[in-house]
């Protein structure tokens, strides 16, 4: 073999080995990083983010005044009794809101899902016009309910029903019925449809096909998402307290307004404990029931 040919083959093999060692995902990752940087600058510009304000003398003095009397945490009996009542109110808002949202979400998901349509169960590929006319408005309603944040619903409902936990309960129920209904609908459509089709083929009505063919396969995922949403409702109930919807958030807003750092620290510690307990409860439910 001529020496030039041997040299060319070794050079080709080296280039092939170098090509194989190159990361095939390098180009997509570089493109993703460049896209992120291109989106970051307009986001920082239009959000008017200015980190220097954190080191401004007025801001530093205000934070210093709040943190200066934060230790020890407030622990007098009158404040702890008030805090206990606010904690129970926060728990009640989250539980009642989810309890009201669940039946609405389940009913809307049953009516809006395509998994229970005759076209899907019989696999004939021709959905009825009446079914589509029913599903489209329901899906639009679910979009409307979940597109408005719960704090906005709370702001509107405070004007309607007045200050207190009732506005928070209704805000969570309205917003979370849209979220739960949308996810339940997608779960029904993503599980294995063959058991339901077999039941319908054997002459069972569609409701029985759902109860025995779809729901058993979807129950674990539905429970997991419902528990997660309950944790979110617990946090949302605190945030909604800032607009007068009761609970720990309302007490926290009052303490912040009075620059009572010791009360703020106590409320934050209670809220941290509440979130930890909710997390442990959700783990227990998933372990036992899922």
C-alpha beads as a LAMMPS data file, in Angstrom:
LAMMPS data file: protein, C-alpha beads

290 atoms
289 bonds

1 atom types
1 bond types

-500.0 500.0 xlo xhi
-500.0 500.0 ylo yhi
-500.0 500.0 zlo zhi

Masses

1 110.0

Atoms # bond

1 1 1 0.000 0.000 0.000
2 1 1 1.411 3.397 -0.932
3 1 1 2.476 5.512 2.056
4 1 1 0.128 8.378 1.131
5 1 1 -2.869 6.047 1.179
6 1 1 -1.972 4.756 4.649
7 1 1 -1.617 8.311 5.922
8 1 1 -4.996 9.293 4.486
9 1 1 -6.718 6.300 6.088
10 1 1 -5.236 7.046 9.519
11 1 1 -6.301 10.683 9.189
12 1 1 -9.829 9.611 8.265
13 1 1 -10.011 7.207 11.208
14 1 1 -8.843 9.949 13.578
15 1 1 -11.513 12.327 12.261
16 1 1 -14.164 9.609 12.608
17 1 1 -13.135 8.903 16.206
18 1 1 -13.182 12.633 16.979
19 1 1 -16.656 12.930 15.455
20 1 1 -17.922 10.005 17.535
21 1 1 -16.564 11.557 20.727
22 1 1 -18.376 14.825 20.045
23 1 1 -21.574 15.302 22.074
24 1 1 -24.524 14.937 19.650
25 1 1 -26.654 17.139 21.920
26 1 1 -24.116 19.988 21.997
27 1 1 -25.821 22.018 19.259
28 1 1 -29.342 21.824 20.792
29 1 1 -27.950 22.736 24.198
30 1 1 -26.052 25.693 22.780
31 1 1 -29.191 26.833 20.942
32 1 1 -31.231 26.509 24.148
33 1 1 -28.665 28.520 26.118
34 1 1 -28.602 31.280 23.491
35 1 1 -32.410 31.378 23.448
36 1 1 -32.457 31.700 27.228
37 1 1 -29.989 34.584 27.123
38 1 1 -31.973 36.320 24.386
39 1 1 -35.154 36.042 26.465
40 1 1 -33.440 37.018 29.711
41 1 1 -32.498 40.535 28.685
42 1 1 -36.007 41.683 27.616
43 1 1 -37.385 40.095 30.770
44 1 1 -34.977 42.026 32.986
45 1 1 -35.561 45.216 31.006
46 1 1 -39.366 45.230 31.010
47 1 1 -39.668 43.965 34.603
48 1 1 -37.490 46.926 35.683
49 1 1 -35.487 44.690 38.011
50 1 1 -33.102 46.822 40.055
51 1 1 -31.103 44.896 42.658
52 1 1 -29.370 48.048 43.847
53 1 1 -32.538 49.075 45.692
54 1 1 -31.829 46.298 48.190
55 1 1 -28.722 48.189 49.286
56 1 1 -30.368 51.596 49.391
57 1 1 -30.134 53.361 52.746
58 1 1 -33.910 53.688 53.156
59 1 1 -34.511 50.036 52.318
60 1 1 -31.719 48.885 54.596
61 1 1 -33.017 50.964 57.495
62 1 1 -36.578 49.648 57.012
63 1 1 -35.392 46.018 56.934
64 1 1 -33.137 46.679 59.901
65 1 1 -36.030 48.092 61.905
66 1 1 -38.122 45.007 61.124
67 1 1 -35.379 42.477 61.833
68 1 1 -34.034 44.330 64.840
69 1 1 -36.939 43.304 67.072
70 1 1 -37.591 39.913 65.458
71 1 1 -35.826 37.994 68.214
72 1 1 -37.104 36.483 70.393
73 1 1 -40.279 35.447 68.561
74 1 1 -43.554 36.681 70.028
75 1 1 -44.865 34.111 72.498
76 1 1 -47.290 35.905 74.786
77 1 1 -50.507 34.041 75.480
78 1 1 -52.881 36.499 73.813
79 1 1 -50.920 36.479 70.554
80 1 1 -50.549 32.686 70.552
81 1 1 -54.294 32.265 71.016
82 1 1 -54.906 34.598 68.085
83 1 1 -52.323 32.720 66.043
84 1 1 -53.935 29.374 66.856
85 1 1 -57.286 30.652 65.637
86 1 1 -55.696 31.976 62.416
87 1 1 -53.942 28.648 61.827
88 1 1 -57.182 26.698 62.152
89 1 1 -58.821 29.205 59.822
90 1 1 -56.092 28.669 57.217
91 1 1 -56.512 24.893 57.393
92 1 1 -60.274 25.236 57.129
93 1 1 -60.005 27.471 54.056
94 1 1 -57.774 24.987 52.229
95 1 1 -59.826 21.914 53.132
96 1 1 -63.218 23.507 52.425
97 1 1 -62.005 24.995 49.142
98 1 1 -60.724 21.661 47.839
99 1 1 -63.854 19.860 49.081
100 1 1 -66.052 22.244 47.091
101 1 1 -63.823 22.103 44.006
102 1 1 -63.630 18.306 43.750
103 1 1 -67.244 17.451 42.781
104 1 1 -67.399 20.332 40.301
105 1 1 -64.090 19.288 38.744
106 1 1 -65.066 15.622 38.552
107 1 1 -68.429 16.356 36.944
108 1 1 -66.899 18.790 34.452
109 1 1 -64.143 16.314 33.587
110 1 1 -66.686 13.539 33.012
111 1 1 -68.737 15.705 30.651
112 1 1 -65.760 17.285 28.865
113 1 1 -63.554 14.246 28.335
114 1 1 -63.534 12.520 24.983
115 1 1 -62.654 9.191 26.614
116 1 1 -66.344 8.520 27.354
117 1 1 -67.668 9.590 23.962
118 1 1 -69.284 6.960 21.774
119 1 1 -66.693 7.614 19.077
120 1 1 -63.827 6.830 21.457
121 1 1 -65.474 3.819 23.085
122 1 1 -66.573 2.263 19.784
123 1 1 -63.450 3.416 17.879
124 1 1 -65.460 4.565 14.881
125 1 1 -63.534 7.865 14.619
126 1 1 -66.624 10.008 13.979
127 1 1 -67.435 12.086 17.074
128 1 1 -71.030 13.272 17.279
129 1 1 -71.723 16.951 16.806
130 1 1 -73.848 17.099 19.978
131 1 1 -70.986 15.750 22.044
132 1 1 -68.548 18.284 20.654
133 1 1 -71.013 21.122 21.253
134 1 1 -71.203 20.040 24.909
135 1 1 -67.474 19.501 25.410
136 1 1 -66.218 22.750 23.878
137 1 1 -68.122 25.120 26.216
138 1 1 -67.134 23.030 29.238
139 1 1 -63.481 23.101 28.258
140 1 1 -63.706 26.851 27.710
141 1 1 -65.269 27.210 31.169
142 1 1 -62.428 25.211 32.738
143 1 1 -59.924 27.460 30.960
144 1 1 -61.686 30.549 32.313
145 1 1 -61.779 29.242 35.889
146 1 1 -58.107 28.346 36.028
147 1 1 -56.796 31.293 34.007
148 1 1 -57.788 33.783 36.731
149 1 1 -55.468 33.409 39.771
150 1 1 -57.094 32.588 43.080
151 1 1 -55.924 35.849 44.632
152 1 1 -57.834 37.759 41.927
153 1 1 -60.935 35.711 42.674
154 1 1 -60.389 36.523 46.358
155 1 1 -60.181 40.236 45.590
156 1 1 -63.487 40.082 43.711
157 1 1 -65.216 37.922 46.309
158 1 1 -64.108 40.098 49.225
159 1 1 -66.176 42.854 47.631
160 1 1 -69.106 40.465 47.213
161 1 1 -69.191 38.546 50.528
162 1 1 -67.063 40.817 52.705
163 1 1 -63.859 40.252 54.642
164 1 1 -63.229 36.842 56.132
165 1 1 -62.497 33.234 55.215
166 1 1 -65.623 32.785 53.071
167 1 1 -63.995 34.729 50.243
168 1 1 -60.887 32.527 50.465
169 1 1 -62.912 29.311 50.389
170 1 1 -64.883 30.400 47.338
171 1 1 -61.759 31.673 45.559
172 1 1 -59.996 28.326 45.994
173 1 1 -63.116 26.405 45.007
174 1 1 -63.568 28.397 41.780
175 1 1 -59.927 28.427 40.671
176 1 1 -59.069 24.864 41.685
177 1 1 -62.194 23.380 40.111
178 1 1 -60.793 24.530 36.772
179 1 1 -57.326 23.146 37.511
180 1 1 -58.558 19.800 38.840
181 1 1 -61.144 19.427 36.073
182 1 1 -58.563 20.001 33.354
183 1 1 -56.075 17.509 34.828
184 1 1 -58.779 14.898 35.572
185 1 1 -59.961 15.156 31.971
186 1 1 -56.435 14.564 30.673
187 1 1 -55.959 11.627 33.053
188 1 1 -59.167 9.993 31.801
189 1 1 -57.982 10.346 28.222
190 1 1 -54.446 9.070 28.911
191 1 1 -55.230 5.812 30.762
192 1 1 -55.746 2.493 28.984
193 1 1 -59.142 2.612 27.252
194 1 1 -59.382 -1.088 26.439
195 1 1 -61.214 -2.163 29.633
196 1 1 -63.883 0.502 29.093
197 1 1 -64.265 -0.474 25.440
198 1 1 -64.632 -4.126 26.413
199 1 1 -67.362 -3.272 28.917
200 1 1 -69.234 -1.156 26.378
201 1 1 -68.873 -3.939 23.827
202 1 1 -70.434 -6.340 26.351
203 1 1 -73.464 -4.050 26.696
204 1 1 -72.541 -1.998 29.798
205 1 1 -73.636 1.662 29.928
206 1 1 -70.975 4.348 29.658
207 1 1 -71.169 5.265 33.359
208 1 1 -70.431 1.685 34.382
209 1 1 -67.625 1.573 31.825
210 1 1 -66.143 4.647 33.495
211 1 1 -66.534 3.297 37.051
212 1 1 -65.038 -0.114 36.299
213 1 1 -62.898 0.486 33.224
214 1 1 -61.349 3.962 33.569
215 1 1 -61.579 5.081 37.187
216 1 1 -59.530 2.204 38.709
217 1 1 -56.626 3.021 36.374
218 1 1 -56.908 6.763 36.953
219 1 1 -57.537 6.807 40.726
220 1 1 -53.895 6.764 41.835
221 1 1 -52.874 9.667 39.604
222 1 1 -56.008 11.621 40.511
223 1 1 -55.344 11.188 44.232
224 1 1 -51.720 12.225 43.865
225 1 1 -52.626 15.408 42.008
226 1 1 -55.478 16.229 44.408
227 1 1 -53.170 15.982 47.412
228 1 1 -50.640 18.197 45.651
229 1 1 -53.348 20.753 44.931
230 1 1 -54.378 20.682 48.588
231 1 1 -50.825 21.640 49.527
232 1 1 -51.013 24.483 47.000
233 1 1 -54.365 25.558 48.459
234 1 1 -52.775 25.718 51.894
235 1 1 -50.129 28.133 50.611
236 1 1 -52.675 30.070 48.567
237 1 1 -54.903 30.549 51.608
238 1 1 -52.034 32.342 53.345
239 1 1 -51.415 34.605 50.353
240 1 1 -55.109 35.440 50.037
241 1 1 -55.122 36.611 53.628
242 1 1 -53.257 39.717 52.437
243 1 1 -56.412 40.839 50.612
244 1 1 -58.677 40.267 53.599
245 1 1 -59.625 36.610 53.076
246 1 1 -58.705 35.611 56.643
247 1 1 -56.211 33.108 57.974
248 1 1 -52.513 33.465 58.701
249 1 1 -51.988 35.818 55.781
250 1 1 -54.273 38.453 57.212
251 1 1 -52.520 38.299 60.582
252 1 1 -49.120 38.441 58.857
253 1 1 -50.178 41.524 56.901
254 1 1 -51.251 43.268 60.114
255 1 1 -47.969 42.427 61.848
256 1 1 -45.932 43.644 58.880
257 1 1 -47.882 46.872 58.791
258 1 1 -47.061 47.472 62.468
259 1 1 -43.369 46.480 61.956
260 1 1 -43.793 43.835 64.675
261 1 1 -40.803 41.686 63.726
262 1 1 -41.288 39.257 66.619
263 1 1 -44.863 38.504 65.513
264 1 1 -43.778 38.141 61.890
265 1 1 -41.118 35.603 62.858
266 1 1 -43.583 33.585 64.929
267 1 1 -46.107 33.525 62.082
268 1 1 -43.429 32.425 59.600
269 1 1 -42.331 29.625 61.920
270 1 1 -45.919 28.441 62.314
271 1 1 -46.418 28.547 58.562
272 1 1 -43.209 26.569 58.021
273 1 1 -44.409 23.950 60.498
274 1 1 -47.789 23.855 58.773
275 1 1 -46.215 23.231 55.361
276 1 1 -43.979 20.493 56.786
277 1 1 -46.970 18.768 58.382
278 1 1 -48.906 19.030 55.121
279 1 1 -45.979 17.498 53.246
280 1 1 -45.767 14.591 55.679
281 1 1 -49.517 14.036 55.486
282 1 1 -49.427 13.987 51.696
283 1 1 -46.592 11.447 51.754
284 1 1 -48.575 9.254 54.136
285 1 1 -51.677 9.407 51.962
286 1 1 -49.726 8.605 48.805
287 1 1 -47.992 5.703 50.543
288 1 1 -51.162 4.208 51.970
289 1 1 -53.687 4.923 49.220
290 1 1 -51.715 5.058 45.975

Bonds

1 1 1 2
2 1 2 3
3 1 3 4
4 1 4 5
5 1 5 6
6 1 6 7
7 1 7 8
8 1 8 9
9 1 9 10
10 1 10 11
11 1 11 12
12 1 12 13
13 1 13 14
14 1 14 15
15 1 15 16
16 1 16 17
17 1 17 18
18 1 18 19
19 1 19 20
20 1 20 21
21 1 21 22
22 1 22 23
23 1 23 24
24 1 24 25
25 1 25 26
26 1 26 27
27 1 27 28
28 1 28 29
29 1 29 30
30 1 30 31
31 1 31 32
32 1 32 33
33 1 33 34
34 1 34 35
35 1 35 36
36 1 36 37
37 1 37 38
38 1 38 39
39 1 39 40
40 1 40 41
41 1 41 42
42 1 42 43
43 1 43 44
44 1 44 45
45 1 45 46
46 1 46 47
47 1 47 48
48 1 48 49
49 1 49 50
50 1 50 51
51 1 51 52
52 1 52 53
53 1 53 54
54 1 54 55
55 1 55 56
56 1 56 57
57 1 57 58
58 1 58 59
59 1 59 60
60 1 60 61
61 1 61 62
62 1 62 63
63 1 63 64
64 1 64 65
65 1 65 66
66 1 66 67
67 1 67 68
68 1 68 69
69 1 69 70
70 1 70 71
71 1 71 72
72 1 72 73
73 1 73 74
74 1 74 75
75 1 75 76
76 1 76 77
77 1 77 78
78 1 78 79
79 1 79 80
80 1 80 81
81 1 81 82
82 1 82 83
83 1 83 84
84 1 84 85
85 1 85 86
86 1 86 87
87 1 87 88
88 1 88 89
89 1 89 90
90 1 90 91
91 1 91 92
92 1 92 93
93 1 93 94
94 1 94 95
95 1 95 96
96 1 96 97
97 1 97 98
98 1 98 99
99 1 99 100
100 1 100 101
101 1 101 102
102 1 102 103
103 1 103 104
104 1 104 105
105 1 105 106
106 1 106 107
107 1 107 108
108 1 108 109
109 1 109 110
110 1 110 111
111 1 111 112
112 1 112 113
113 1 113 114
114 1 114 115
115 1 115 116
116 1 116 117
117 1 117 118
118 1 118 119
119 1 119 120
120 1 120 121
121 1 121 122
122 1 122 123
123 1 123 124
124 1 124 125
125 1 125 126
126 1 126 127
127 1 127 128
128 1 128 129
129 1 129 130
130 1 130 131
131 1 131 132
132 1 132 133
133 1 133 134
134 1 134 135
135 1 135 136
136 1 136 137
137 1 137 138
138 1 138 139
139 1 139 140
140 1 140 141
141 1 141 142
142 1 142 143
143 1 143 144
144 1 144 145
145 1 145 146
146 1 146 147
147 1 147 148
148 1 148 149
149 1 149 150
150 1 150 151
151 1 151 152
152 1 152 153
153 1 153 154
154 1 154 155
155 1 155 156
156 1 156 157
157 1 157 158
158 1 158 159
159 1 159 160
160 1 160 161
161 1 161 162
162 1 162 163
163 1 163 164
164 1 164 165
165 1 165 166
166 1 166 167
167 1 167 168
168 1 168 169
169 1 169 170
170 1 170 171
171 1 171 172
172 1 172 173
173 1 173 174
174 1 174 175
175 1 175 176
176 1 176 177
177 1 177 178
178 1 178 179
179 1 179 180
180 1 180 181
181 1 181 182
182 1 182 183
183 1 183 184
184 1 184 185
185 1 185 186
186 1 186 187
187 1 187 188
188 1 188 189
189 1 189 190
190 1 190 191
191 1 191 192
192 1 192 193
193 1 193 194
194 1 194 195
195 1 195 196
196 1 196 197
197 1 197 198
198 1 198 199
199 1 199 200
200 1 200 201
201 1 201 202
202 1 202 203
203 1 203 204
204 1 204 205
205 1 205 206
206 1 206 207
207 1 207 208
208 1 208 209
209 1 209 210
210 1 210 211
211 1 211 212
212 1 212 213
213 1 213 214
214 1 214 215
215 1 215 216
216 1 216 217
217 1 217 218
218 1 218 219
219 1 219 220
220 1 220 221
221 1 221 222
222 1 222 223
223 1 223 224
224 1 224 225
225 1 225 226
226 1 226 227
227 1 227 228
228 1 228 229
229 1 229 230
230 1 230 231
231 1 231 232
232 1 232 233
233 1 233 234
234 1 234 235
235 1 235 236
236 1 236 237
237 1 237 238
238 1 238 239
239 1 239 240
240 1 240 241
241 1 241 242
242 1 242 243
243 1 243 244
244 1 244 245
245 1 245 246
246 1 246 247
247 1 247 248
248 1 248 249
249 1 249 250
250 1 250 251
251 1 251 252
252 1 252 253
253 1 253 254
254 1 254 255
255 1 255 256
256 1 256 257
257 1 257 258
258 1 258 259
259 1 259 260
260 1 260 261
261 1 261 262
262 1 262 263
263 1 263 264
264 1 264 265
265 1 265 266
266 1 266 267
267 1 267 268
268 1 268 269
269 1 269 270
270 1 270 271
271 1 271 272
272 1 272 273
273 1 273 274
274 1 274 275
275 1 275 276
276 1 276 277
277 1 277 278
278 1 278 279
279 1 279 280
280 1 280 281
281 1 281 282
282 1 282 283
283 1 283 284
284 1 284 285
285 1 285 286
286 1 286 287
287 1 287 288
288 1 288 289
289 1 289 290
